[in-house]
Amino acid sequence: MTAIESESIQISKSPQKVFNFLNDLRNYSKLISPDVGTVQAEERSADLDVKGLGKFNISIEESRPNEYIRLLPSGKLPFSFNIEWRITGSGESCSVQGIINAKLNPFIRMMAEPKLRSFVQDQGHLLKTYLESEIE
């Protein structure tokens, strides 16, 4: 497995707030830019259409409150992978890191790794922007 990690992103919200947001897949439409794809979601699963990967379903495989959420895709995919969000911190701020664990052969890795890193990095920045601009 190849671990493709985003940078650790500081968010001025509590770990609980970030966890609650990421633990509801209906919120993921706010994290995917329109030029990347579309999301149709329920709380625990979502159908995604991501340019370059195609249409697939993603669901919450495992989560630990205020620490991590692991998402598992299913469907016709060019390679197997999962997405994990790690949340660290306490109080009114935390850091979040997105990690895509992908089973890539060397050829696909060369082509897919930069795009996957950009994808998870962009999601992290959109998460920060959305949560920090949200009016409570």
NUDO-637342 format. One line per 5 residues: for each residue y, z, x of N, C-alpha, C, O. Coordinates in Angstrom, 3 decimals. Layout:
Y:Z:X:Y:Z:X:Y:Z:X:Y:Z:X ~ ...;
END
This chain:
-1.189:0.000:0.843:0.000:0.000:0.000:1.248:0.000:0.885:1.307:0.676:1.912 ~ 2.207:-0.753:0.467:3.492:-0.806:1.136:4.483:-0.001:0.309:4.645:-0.252:-0.885 ~ 5.148:0.967:0.937:6.174:1.757:0.254:7.532:1.110:0.516:7.978:1.012:1.659 ~ 8.175:0.675:-0.554:9.486:0.040:-0.472:10.481:1.024:-1.079:10.467:1.268:-2.286 ~ 11.342:1.587:-0.235:12.194:2.696:-0.657:13.658:2.299:-0.734:14.160:1.536:0.092;
14.327:2.832:-1.740:15.779:2.712:-1.796:16.370:3.797:-0.902:15.667:4.701:-0.449 ~ 17.641:3.692:-0.664:18.309:4.806:0.008:18.342:5.986:-0.950:18.181:5.810:-2.157 ~ 18.545:7.164:-0.432:18.692:8.347:-1.273:20.109:8.331:-1.841:21.082:8.292:-1.087 ~ 20.226:8.362:-3.151:21.521:8.213:-3.821:21.944:9.552:-4.410:21.202:10.154:-5.185 ~ 23.132:10.017:-4.046:23.668:11.279:-4.545:24.282:11.055:-5.924:25.083:10.141:-6.118;
23.899:11.899:-6.874:24.407:11.794:-8.244:24.984:13.132:-8.657:24.348:14.171:-8.479 ~ 26.174:13.110:-9.202:26.859:14.334:-9.621:26.410:14.773:-11.010:27.228:14.981:-11.906 ~ 25.111:14.907:-11.167:24.492:15.410:-12.394:23.312:16.282:-11.985:22.770:16.144:-10.889 ~ 22.925:17.177:-12.878:21.810:18.077:-12.578:20.494:17.306:-12.492:20.358:16.247:-13.105 ~ 19.514:17.833:-11.728:18.199:17.196:-11.691:17.596:17.048:-13.092:16.923:16.058:-13.377;
17.835:18.024:-13.957:17.291:17.961:-15.316:17.891:16.790:-16.086:17.173:16.081:-16.792 ~ 19.191:16.583:-15.958:19.857:15.474:-16.647:19.303:14.124:-16.161:19.037:13.228:-16.962 ~ 19.137:13.997:-14.850:18.615:12.750:-14.284:17.166:12.544:-14.720:16.790:11.442:-15.120 ~ 16.358:13.592:-14.645:14.960:13.508:-15.059:14.859:13.095:-16.530:14.096:12.189:-16.869 ~ 15.616:13.747:-17.393:15.565:13.439:-18.828:15.930:11.979:-19.091:15.325:11.329:-19.943;
16.913:11.469:-18.362:17.318:10.078:-18.526:16.192:9.141:-18.098:15.838:8.220:-18.834 ~ 15.627:9.372:-16.907:14.580:8.490:-16.384:13.257:8.634:-17.131:12.441:7.712:-17.122 ~ 13.037:9.769:-17.773:11.779:10.026:-18.466:11.738:9.390:-19.864:10.736:9.513:-20.569 ~ 12.797:8.726:-20.258:12.860:8.013:-21.532:13.087:6.534:-21.214:14.194:6.136:-20.852 ~ 12.052:5.738:-21.348:12.139:4.340:-20.928:13.130:3.515:-21.750:13.473:2.402:-21.351;
13.585:4.024:-22.862:14.621:3.314:-23.623:15.909:3.221:-22.813:16.733:2.342:-23.065 ~ 16.093:4.116:-21.841:17.294:4.106:-21.004:17.269:3.040:-19.915:18.309:2.740:-19.329 ~ 16.109:2.464:-19.635:15.998:1.528:-18.521:16.769:0.238:-18.737:17.072:-0.467:-17.775 ~ 17.090:-0.082:-19.977:17.896:-1.282:-20.208:19.265:-1.146:-19.543:19.906:-2.155:-19.249 ~ 19.719:0.074:-19.303:20.999:0.316:-18.632:20.878:0.152:-17.120:21.889:0.093:-16.420;
19.639:0.076:-16.609:19.410:-0.001:-15.167:18.998:-1.383:-14.687:18.820:-1.595:-13.488 ~ 18.848:-2.314:-15.602:18.438:-3.659:-15.210:19.557:-4.624:-15.583:19.923:-4.762:-16.750 ~ 20.084:-5.282:-14.566:21.174:-6.211:-14.828:20.647:-7.419:-15.591:19.493:-7.806:-15.407 ~ 21.468:-8.018:-16.441:21.029:-9.143:-17.267:20.484:-10.320:-16.459:19.620:-11.050:-16.945 ~ 20.978:-10.515:-15.229:20.487:-11.638:-14.434:19.104:-11.367:-13.839:18.473:-12.287:-13.318;
18.619:-10.113:-13.907:17.285:-9.773:-13.402:16.244:-9.878:-14.501:15.140:-10.362:-14.252 ~ 16.567:-9.436:-15.719:15.582:-9.496:-16.789:16.011:-8.749:-18.025:17.164:-8.337:-18.161 ~ 15.048:-8.578:-18.938:15.305:-7.888:-20.192:14.291:-6.773:-20.390:13.206:-6.783:-19.809 ~ 14.672:-5.808:-21.227:13.817:-4.657:-21.514:13.781:-4.442:-23.021:14.817:-4.453:-23.686 ~ 12.581:-4.247:-23.550:12.395:-3.788:-24.927:11.543:-2.542:-24.811:10.390:-2.613:-24.388;
12.111:-1.382:-25.189:11.437:-0.135:-24.842:11.306:0.846:-25.988:12.078:0.847:-26.947 ~ 10.296:1.676:-25.841:10.115:2.897:-26.609:10.228:4.029:-25.596:10.435:3.779:-24.408 ~ 10.094:5.260:-26.050:10.296:6.392:-25.138:9.342:6.385:-23.940:9.772:6.662:-22.821 ~ 8.057:6.074:-24.149:7.058:6.197:-23.086:6.552:4.870:-22.527:5.793:4.865:-21.558 ~ 6.953:3.754:-23.112:6.529:2.457:-22.587:7.599:1.407:-22.861:8.435:1.560:-23.752;
7.550:0.332:-22.066:8.545:-0.723:-22.213:7.927:-2.058:-21.837:7.047:-2.135:-20.979 ~ 8.401:-3.101:-22.492:8.053:-4.462:-22.128:9.228:-5.028:-21.353:10.368:-4.996:-21.816 ~ 8.938:-5.548:-20.165:9.972:-6.096:-19.298:9.721:-7.563:-19.060:8.574:-8.007:-19.039 ~ 10.781:-8.316:-18.882:10.712:-9.705:-18.468:11.638:-9.809:-17.259:12.853:-9.951:-17.397 ~ 11.039:-9.736:-16.077:11.805:-9.703:-14.829:11.632:-11.036:-14.112:10.515:-11.478:-13.841;
12.761:-11.662:-13.814:12.719:-12.949:-13.123:11.995:-12.783:-11.790:12.320:-11.893:-11.003 ~ 11.024:-13.638:-11.547:10.243:-13.581:-10.319:8.933:-12.835:-10.476:8.002:-13.059:-9.702 ~ 8.838:-11.934:-11.479:7.593:-11.207:-11.735:6.970:-11.591:-13.062:5.756:-11.478:-13.229 ~ 7.774:-12.041:-14.004:7.267:-12.409:-15.313:7.332:-11.259:-16.303:8.035:-10.271:-16.090 ~ 6.581:-11.408:-17.395:6.565:-10.399:-18.453:5.433:-9.415:-18.207:4.312:-9.810:-17.887;
5.736:-8.130:-18.360:4.713:-7.102:-18.219:5.151:-5.839:-18.938:6.307:-5.696:-19.335 ~ 4.206:-4.930:-19.097:4.468:-3.639:-19.725:4.519:-2.584:-18.642:3.822:-2.683:-17.632 ~ 5.341:-1.577:-18.853:5.406:-0.453:-17.923:5.380:0.830:-18.742:6.002:0.915:-19.800 ~ 4.661:1.817:-18.247:4.578:3.089:-18.958:4.656:4.239:-17.961:4.426:4.063:-16.765 ~ 4.980:5.403:-18.473:5.043:6.586:-17.623:3.617:7.041:-17.349:2.885:7.423:-18.262;
3.239:6.992:-16.089:1.897:7.388:-15.672:1.823:8.897:-15.451:0.851:9.549:-15.832 ~ 2.871:9.436:-14.828:2.868:10.857:-14.484:4.308:11.294:-14.266:5.140:10.508:-13.815 ~ 4.597:12.541:-14.586:5.929:13.063:-14.307:5.853:14.571:-14.109:4.990:15.252:-14.661 ~ 6.770:15.058:-13.318:6.930:16.487:-13.110:8.414:16.777:-13.321:9.253:16.284:-12.566 ~ 8.749:17.584:-14.355:10.155:17.813:-14.684:11.025:18.137:-13.471:10.703:19.001:-12.656;
12.124:17.419:-13.388:13.169:17.600:-12.383:12.715:17.278:-10.966:13.429:17.588:-10.013 ~ 11.533:16.656:-10.800:11.040:16.316:-9.466:10.704:14.844:-9.300:11.189:14.208:-8.363 ~ 9.876:14.279:-10.196:9.534:12.866:-10.058:8.997:12.294:-11.366:8.562:13.007:-12.270 ~ 9.053:10.966:-11.413:8.492:10.188:-12.517:7.808:8.983:-11.880:8.401:8.297:-11.047 ~ 6.568:8.727:-12.269:5.835:7.569:-11.757:5.552:6.629:-12.917:4.979:7.027:-13.932;
5.962:5.380:-12.753:5.786:4.345:-13.761:4.702:3.384:-13.311:4.653:2.987:-12.147 ~ 3.833:3.013:-14.243:2.725:2.117:-13.930:2.820:0.863:-14.784:2.778:0.948:-16.011 ~ 2.947:-0.307:-14.151:2.980:-1.555:-14.904:1.579:-2.054:-15.230:0.611:-1.734:-14.540 ~ 1.492:-2.835:-16.282:0.231:-3.492:-16.637:0.562:-4.876:-17.163:1.680:-5.142:-17.604 ~ -0.415:-5.736:-17.109:-0.216:-7.113:-17.547:-0.533:-8.057:-16.409:-1.084:-7.650:-15.387;
-0.186:-9.311:-16.585:-0.462:-10.325:-15.571:0.639:-10.281:-14.515:1.747:-10.775:-14.727 ~ 0.307:-9.679:-13.374:1.274:-9.526:-12.291:0.731:-10.168:-11.014:-0.484:-10.220:-10.821 ~ 1.609:-10.654:-10.146:1.129:-11.284:-8.912:0.559:-10.277:-7.905:-0.131:-10.675:-6.966 ~ 0.836:-8.980:-8.087:0.304:-7.930:-7.220:0.402:-6.602:-7.964:1.174:-6.470:-8.913 ~ -0.380:-5.625:-7.530:-0.336:-4.322:-8.198:0.733:-3.442:-7.534:0.949:-3.504:-6.324;
1.388:-2.627:-8.356:2.419:-1.735:-7.839:2.691:-0.634:-8.844:2.282:-0.714:-10.002 ~ 3.386:0.394:-8.384:3.956:1.399:-9.272:5.363:1.702:-8.779:5.729:1.369:-7.652 ~ 6.135:2.333:-9.633:7.508:2.701:-9.287:7.618:4.208:-9.441:7.210:4.772:-10.456 ~ 8.167:4.846:-8.432:8.336:6.291:-8.481:9.797:6.633:-8.242:10.451:6.080:-7.357 ~ 10.288:7.557:-9.053:11.634:8.098:-8.869:11.483:9.546:-8.419:10.895:10.364:-9.127;
12.012:9.857:-7.250:11.979:11.226:-6.725:13.363:11.839:-6.851:14.370:11.251:-6.457 ~ 13.378:13.039:-7.414:14.628:13.743:-7.680:14.613:15.038:-6.871:13.674:15.826:-6.985 ~ 15.636:15.263:-6.063:15.740:16.512:-5.304:17.131:17.089:-5.476:18.110:16.355:-5.608 ~ 17.207:18.402:-5.473:18.492:19.067:-5.587:18.442:20.149:-6.633:17.411:20.388:-7.263 ~ 19.561:20.793:-6.806:19.677:21.848:-7.808:21.127:21.942:-8.239:22.000:21.286:-7.671;
21.373:22.749:-9.231:22.736:22.905:-9.720:23.213:21.676:-10.450:22.489:21.101:-11.262 ~ 24.432:21.274:-10.159:25.053:20.169:-10.884:25.063:18.858:-10.116:25.822:17.950:-10.454 ~ 24.226:18.746:-9.079:24.094:17.468:-8.380:22.684:17.353:-7.807:21.975:18.346:-7.646 ~ 22.306:16.135:-7.510:20.978:15.899:-6.956:20.978:14.562:-6.231:21.950:13.807:-6.289 ~ 19.889:14.285:-5.558:19.703:12.961:-4.970:18.477:12.329:-5.605:17.531:13.016:-5.991;
18.511:11.020:-5.706:17.440:10.259:-6.332:17.056:9.134:-5.388:17.908:8.475:-4.793 ~ 15.750:8.932:-5.265:15.261:7.824:-4.459:14.208:7.071:-5.259:13.276:7.670:-5.796 ~ 14.359:5.776:-5.333:13.369:4.925:-5.980:12.406:4.378:-4.944:12.815:3.954:-3.863 ~ 11.123:4.389:-5.280:10.100:3.892:-4.368:9.156:2.973:-5.149:8.635:3.349:-6.199 ~ 8.949:1.785:-4.630:7.947:0.878:-5.184:6.775:0.881:-4.212:6.919:0.505:-3.049;
5.621:1.307:-4.697:4.386:1.278:-3.918:3.622:0.030:-4.346:3.111:-0.039:-5.464 ~ 3.546:-0.950:-3.455:2.982:-2.251:-3.820:1.838:-2.644:-2.889:1.868:-2.388:-1.685 ~ 0.845:-3.264:-3.482:-0.279:-3.797:-2.719:0.028:-5.273:-2.456:-0.189:-6.131:-3.312 ~ 0.535:-5.546:-1.253:1.005:-6.882:-0.910:0.225:-7.448:0.276:0.013:-6.761:1.275 ~ -0.195:-8.698:0.157:-0.764:-9.341:1.341:0.412:-9.737:2.239:1.551:-9.758:1.773;
0.167:-10.048:3.499:1.269:-10.328:4.428:2.209:-11.443:3.971:3.422:-11.343:4.157 ~ 1.668:-12.489:3.383:2.523:-13.600:2.937:3.435:-13.172:1.796:4.641:-13.414:1.831 ~ 2.852:-12.532:0.781:3.657:-12.076:-0.361:4.642:-10.999:0.091:5.777:-10.956:-0.383 ~ 4.213:-10.138:0.998:5.097:-9.070:1.482:6.369:-9.653:2.084:7.467:-9.168:1.808 ~ 6.228:-10.683:2.900:7.379:-11.296:3.549:8.386:-11.808:2.521:9.595:-11.704:2.727;
7.888:-12.359:1.418:8.766:-12.920:0.392:9.255:-11.867:-0.598:10.414:-11.899:-1.010 ~ 8.379:-10.932:-0.982:8.692:-10.013:-2.076:9.415:-8.745:-1.643:10.211:-8.206:-2.411 ~ 9.159:-8.258:-0.437:9.720:-6.971:-0.042:11.245:-6.913:-0.130:11.766:-5.941:-0.677 ~ 11.988:-7.896:0.375:13.453:-7.820:0.254:13.926:-7.796:-1.203:14.862:-7.072:-1.541 ~ 13.279:-8.585:-2.060:13.669:-8.620:-3.473:13.345:-7.303:-4.167:14.143:-6.813:-4.966;
12.177:-6.724:-3.868:11.806:-5.444:-4.477:12.726:-4.323:-3.999:13.118:-3.463:-4.788 ~ 13.072:-4.328:-2.712:13.990:-3.312:-2.188:15.353:-3.421:-2.863:15.955:-2.415:-3.237 ~ 15.825:-4.638:-3.010:17.109:-4.866:-3.682:17.038:-4.409:-5.140:17.979:-3.800:-5.649 ~ 15.929:-4.702:-5.805:15.743:-4.321:-7.205:15.821:-2.806:-7.381:16.564:-2.320:-8.234 ~ 15.057:-2.055:-6.578:15.042:-0.599:-6.731:16.369:0.012:-6.262:16.816:1.020:-6.809;
16.991:-0.591:-5.261:18.299:-0.123:-4.788:19.349:-0.320:-5.884:20.146:0.578:-6.155 ~ 19.344:-1.487:-6.504:20.295:-1.763:-7.581:20.091:-0.805:-8.755:21.064:-0.327:-9.338 ~ 18.833:-0.521:-9.107:18.569:0.419:-10.194:19.143:1.793:-9.873:19.726:2.436:-10.745 ~ 18.987:2.246:-8.641:19.534:3.543:-8.238:21.049:3.595:-8.363:21.607:4.584:-8.839 ~ 21.712:2.527:-7.932:23.176:2.492:-8.033:23.638:2.414:-9.489:24.629:3.041:-9.863;
22.918:1.641:-10.311:23.263:1.584:-11.732:23.026:2.936:-12.412:23.784:3.319:-13.303 ~ 21.989:3.652:-12.004:21.728:4.996:-12.523:22.899:5.914:-12.214:23.390:6.619:-13.096 ~ 23.344:5.908:-10.974:24.481:6.733:-10.558:25.734:6.370:-11.361:26.408:7.243:-11.907 ~ 26.030:5.078:-11.422:27.229:4.621:-12.137:27.176:5.029:-13.603:28.159:5.538:-14.142 ~ 26.052:4.812:-14.239:25.937:5.124:-15.661:26.061:6.627:-15.910:26.859:7.050:-16.747;
25.282:7.434:-15.195:25.293:8.877:-15.449:26.618:9.526:-15.096:27.056:10.439:-15.797 ~ 27.262:9.087:-14.040:28.526:9.706:-13.638:29.693:9.256:-14.511:30.722:9.930:-14.557 ~ 29.548:8.135:-15.198:30.631:7.676:-16.080:30.401:8.103:-17.529:31.279:7.941:-18.377 ~ 29.229:8.643:-17.806:28.862:9.045:-19.165:29.730:10.221:-19.617:29.941:11.173:-18.867 ~ 30.215:10.143:-20.819:30.993:11.238:-21.411:30.045:12.115:-22.176:29.303:11.642:-23.037;
30.065:13.398:-21.866:29.139:14.321:-22.541:29.739:14.892:-23.786:29.097:15.686:-24.473;
END
